[in-house]
Structure formats: structure tokens, C-alpha cells
Amino acid sequence: MKSPFRYFKTSPEVIRLAVMMYVRYPLSLRQVEDLLDERGIDVSYETVRAWWNRFGPLFAAEIRKRRVAAHRNWTQWRWHLDEVFVRINGETRYLWRAVDHEGEVLECFVTRKRDRKAALKFLRRAMKRYGRPEAVVTDRLQSYRSAMEIIGNGERQLTGRWLNNRAENSHQPFRRRERGMAKFRSAKSLQKFTSIQLSLHNHFNQERHLYNRRTFKLNRSAALAEWRQLAV
């Protein structure tokens, strides 16, 4: 397999670092350029943009491939679904998000409307990749009920106050990132970035509140070691 870095003079380690800094943290392209310059790496912000556009999808696809294979071996106990609006050039788009019972972000999907057709397409996309869950927690949006009845698992839907906090809280990293990027210019760029971001978020999210300091450091080191081997 040919290396995707073969036509680039910059080392893969620097490219991975730049992509991780830009996608994982709420930094602008110019802020990433400044941080790299402090480390003695002289690149422009446009180079950082080109790197994440080219290599971000490759890294995300490799992470997703490994995690999807693992998820299919686990019991899909409960999914949490929620949607949030995003302004793009003055127009409203909806970002749908599916989160499992452990807080892993499974799928993100951008649509123009928030109707049954959009909910159905989102559910089919998530279930094709991960299988069917035992229960689905949503808010009281009627589009979910209509779509799940078409799929044939309407009896698995759960609604209730505070039940869907896990999905609603999963939007917070995206909102922080959205402010750092000064919003998005198109629905296509929104879909691309959120797909990459959810993969990196899942990969580096070690849930440090559940572990002691020693275990957290081991998990973090393992995640970084795996990250350095992506797209080799």
C-alpha cells in the first residue's frame, strides 16, 4: 500500500499534529500556525487547511473502520438521537447526531429540513453501519416517531424529560468548535468537518472522570500511539 504522505516534503508526524490540533481543539487555522511556529515548524495557515482537507477524511475513515468493527461485536443497548440547528450563510441547516449508551458519537448527518424524510435517512444511515439498537431515546419531535414506524421499530422509542441529556451534551464540543471556525460556509464543509471531528473525539475521549490518574495516562498514551500509526 502506497503511503498518502509520499508527495509531501513535510514529515507525517507534523501533518498528524497539525490535523489533530485543528480538528480536536477549538483553534483557528492561524492559531494552529502560531502554535506550530512556537515548536519551530514554519508552515502557513493555508497549508494547515490543505492538510486537514486531504488527510482528515483518511484519518477519520481509518478510526471509524476500527470502531465500527468493534461496535458490531457489542450489544447496542440504547441510542440517543438529537438534532441541532446550524446557520450557514443565513440559512438554517440541521445537524443530526446519534450517541450510544456510553457516550460514543456514532453518526452525524446534515439536512436542510427536519421532517420525516430527513429523520428516516439519518436512521437508515446509522443502522446500516452499526445495526439496530434495543432502544432509541429521542425528544418529542414527531419526525422520529414517523420514521421509526416506517423502519418497524416504533415500539423501541423512548421519550421523557432529561432522558436525552447524553445526546444534547454531545453537541457541546461541536458548538465550541463552531465558534473557533467562525461558522461554516456550506453544508458540504459542515458534513465533512463533523464526520472527521466525531471520529477524533471518540478516539481521544478517555472519559477521565471514570478512571484514576494512572489509568487515564495509560489510555491516553495508547490513543496517541495508535494515532501515530494511522495512514502509514
C-alpha positions as CSV (number, residue, x, y, z in Angstrom):
1,M,0.0,0.0,0.0
2,K,1.4,3.4,-1.0
3,S,1.8,6.0,1.7
4,P,-0.5,9.0,1.3
5,F,2.4,11.2,2.5
6,R,4.7,10.2,-0.3
7,Y,4.3,13.5,-2.3
8,F,4.8,15.8,0.8
9,K,8.1,17.2,2.0
10,T,6.8,17.7,5.5
11,S,7.0,14.7,7.8
12,P,3.9,12.7,8.6
13,E,4.3,13.4,12.3
14,V,4.0,17.2,11.7
15,I,1.0,16.7,9.4
16,R,-0.8,14.5,12.0
17,L,0.0,17.1,14.7
18,A,-1.5,19.9,12.7
19,V,-4.6,18.0,11.8
20,M,-5.2,16.9,15.4
21,M,-4.7,20.4,16.8
22,Y,-7.1,21.9,14.3
23,V,-9.9,19.3,14.4
24,R,-9.7,18.3,18.1
25,Y,-9.3,21.7,19.7
26,P,-11.3,24.9,19.2
27,L,-8.5,26.6,17.3
28,S,-8.5,28.7,14.1
29,L,-6.1,27.9,11.2
30,R,-4.0,30.9,12.2
31,Q,-3.8,29.8,15.8
32,V,-2.6,26.4,14.7
33,E,0.0,28.2,12.5
34,D,1.2,30.1,15.6
35,L,1.4,27.1,17.8
36,L,3.4,25.2,15.2
37,D,5.8,28.1,14.8
38,E,6.5,28.0,18.5
39,R,7.6,24.5,18.0
40,G,10.0,25.5,15.2
41,I,7.6,24.4,12.4
42,D,7.3,27.0,9.7
43,V,4.0,26.5,7.8
44,S,1.2,28.8,6.7
45,Y,-2.4,28.5,7.8
46,E,-3.3,27.7,4.2
47,T,-1.0,24.7,4.4
48,V,-2.8,23.6,7.5
49,R,-6.1,24.0,5.7
50,A,-4.8,21.8,2.8
51,W,-3.6,19.2,5.3
52,W,-6.9,18.7,7.2
53,N,-8.9,18.7,3.9
54,R,-6.7,16.0,2.4
55,F,-5.7,13.9,5.4
56,G,-8.6,14.5,7.8
57,P,-11.0,12.2,6.0
58,L,-8.3,9.5,5.7
59,F,-7.6,9.5,9.4
60,A,-11.3,9.6,10.3
61,A,-12.2,6.7,8.0
62,E,-9.5,4.5,9.5
63,I,-10.6,5.3,13.0
64,R,-14.2,4.7,12.1
65,K,-13.4,1.4,10.4
66,R,-11.8,0.0,13.5
67,R,-14.5,1.3,15.8
68,V,-17.4,0.1,13.7
69,A,-16.0,-3.4,13.6
70,A,-15.7,-3.3,17.4
71,H,-19.3,-1.9,17.8
72,R,-20.8,-4.8,15.8
73,N,-19.5,-7.2,18.4
74,W,-21.1,-5.2,21.3
75,T,-24.8,-5.2,22.3
76,Q,-26.4,-2.0,21.1
77,W,-28.3,-1.2,24.3
78,R,-29.5,2.3,23.7
79,W,-29.1,5.1,21.2
80,H,-29.7,8.8,21.9
81,L,-30.8,10.9,18.9
82,D,-30.9,14.6,18.8
83,E,-30.7,17.4,16.2
84,V,-29.3,21.0,16.5
85,F,-29.7,23.9,14.0
86,V,-26.7,25.4,12.3
87,R,-26.6,28.7,10.5
88,I,-24.9,28.7,7.1
89,N,-24.9,31.9,5.1
90,G,-28.1,33.0,6.9
91,E,-29.9,29.7,6.1
92,T,-30.8,27.1,8.7
93,R,-29.4,23.6,8.4
94,Y,-30.0,20.7,10.9
95,L,-27.2,18.6,12.3
96,W,-28.5,15.2,13.5
97,R,-26.4,13.2,15.9
98,A,-26.6,9.6,17.2
99,V,-24.9,8.7,20.5
100,D,-24.7,5.3,22.1
101,H,-25.3,4.5,25.8
102,E,-21.6,5.0,26.7
103,G,-21.4,8.5,25.0
104,E,-19.7,7.3,21.8
105,V,-20.8,9.5,18.9
106,L,-22.0,7.1,16.2
107,E,-23.2,9.3,13.3
108,C,-23.6,12.9,12.3
109,F,-25.8,13.9,9.4
110,V,-26.6,17.4,7.9
111,T,-30.0,18.1,6.3
112,R,-31.9,21.0,5.0
113,K,-35.2,20.1,6.8
114,R,-36.2,18.4,10.0
115,D,-39.0,16.3,8.6
116,R,-39.8,12.6,8.4
117,K,-37.7,12.1,5.2
118,A,-34.6,13.6,6.9
119,A,-35.1,11.5,10.1
120,L,-35.6,8.3,8.1
121,K,-32.5,8.9,6.0
122,F,-30.5,9.6,9.2
123,L,-31.8,6.5,11.0
124,R,-31.2,4.2,8.0
125,R,-27.7,5.5,7.6
126,A,-26.8,4.9,11.2
127,M,-28.4,1.4,11.4
128,K,-26.7,0.3,8.2
129,R,-23.4,1.0,9.8
130,Y,-24.0,-0.1,13.4
131,G,-27.0,-2.4,13.4
132,R,-30.3,-2.0,15.3
133,P,-30.3,-0.8,18.9
134,E,-32.5,-2.3,21.6
135,A,-33.9,1.2,22.5
136,V,-33.8,4.6,20.9
137,V,-34.1,7.8,23.1
138,T,-35.3,10.9,21.3
139,D,-37.1,14.2,22.1
140,R,-40.7,14.6,21.2
141,L,-40.1,15.6,17.6
142,Q,-42.8,13.8,15.6
143,S,-40.4,13.1,12.7
144,Y,-38.6,10.4,14.8
145,R,-41.9,8.6,15.6
146,S,-42.9,8.6,11.9
147,A,-39.5,7.4,10.7
148,M,-39.3,4.7,13.3
149,E,-42.7,3.4,12.4
150,I,-41.6,3.0,8.8
151,I,-38.5,1.2,9.8
152,G,-40.5,-1.1,12.1
153,N,-39.1,-0.3,15.5
154,G,-41.5,2.3,16.7
155,E,-42.1,0.4,19.9
156,R,-38.4,0.9,20.8
157,Q,-38.6,4.6,21.1
158,L,-38.3,6.3,24.5
159,T,-39.1,9.9,25.3
160,G,-39.0,11.8,28.5
161,R,-37.6,14.7,30.4
162,W,-33.8,14.5,30.9
163,L,-33.6,11.1,29.2
164,N,-31.8,12.6,26.2
165,N,-29.3,14.7,28.0
166,R,-26.5,12.4,26.7
167,A,-27.2,13.4,23.1
168,E,-27.8,17.1,23.9
169,N,-24.5,17.3,25.8
170,S,-22.7,15.7,22.8
171,H,-23.4,18.9,20.8
172,Q,-21.2,21.0,23.2
173,P,-17.8,20.1,21.6
174,F,-19.2,21.0,18.2
175,R,-20.5,24.3,19.4
176,R,-17.2,25.3,20.8
177,R,-15.5,24.2,17.5
178,E,-18.1,26.2,15.5
179,R,-17.2,29.4,17.3
180,G,-13.5,28.8,16.7
181,M,-14.1,28.4,13.0
182,A,-16.3,31.5,12.8
183,K,-19.1,29.3,11.4
184,F,-19.3,27.2,8.2
185,R,-19.6,28.3,4.6
186,S,-21.5,25.4,3.2
187,A,-23.4,22.3,4.2
188,K,-20.8,20.1,2.5
189,S,-18.0,21.6,4.6
190,L,-20.1,21.1,7.7
191,Q,-20.8,17.5,7.0
192,K,-17.1,16.8,6.2
193,F,-15.8,18.5,9.3
194,T,-18.3,17.0,11.7
195,S,-17.6,13.5,10.3
196,I,-13.9,14.0,11.0
197,Q,-14.4,15.6,14.3
198,L,-16.6,12.8,15.7
199,S,-14.0,10.2,14.8
200,L,-11.2,12.1,16.5
201,H,-13.4,12.9,19.5
202,N,-14.3,9.3,20.0
203,H,-10.6,8.3,19.6
204,F,-9.2,10.7,22.2
205,N,-12.2,10.8,24.6
206,Q,-10.8,8.8,27.5
207,E,-13.7,9.7,30.0
208,R,-11.1,10.7,32.5
209,H,-13.8,11.2,35.2
210,L,-14.2,7.4,35.3
211,Y,-10.6,6.5,35.9
212,N,-7.8,7.3,38.3
213,R,-4.8,9.4,37.0
214,R,-2.6,6.4,36.3
215,T,-5.2,4.5,34.2
216,F,-6.1,7.7,32.3
217,K,-2.4,8.3,31.4
218,L,-2.1,4.8,30.1
219,N,-5.3,5.1,27.9
220,R,-4.1,8.5,26.6
221,S,-0.7,7.1,25.7
222,A,-2.3,4.2,23.9
223,A,-4.6,6.5,21.9
224,L,-1.7,8.7,20.9
225,A,0.4,5.7,19.9
226,E,-2.5,4.4,17.7
227,W,-2.9,7.9,16.2
228,R,0.7,8.0,15.1
229,Q,0.2,4.8,13.1
230,L,-2.7,6.0,11.1
231,A,-2.4,6.0,7.3
232,V,1.2,4.8,7.5
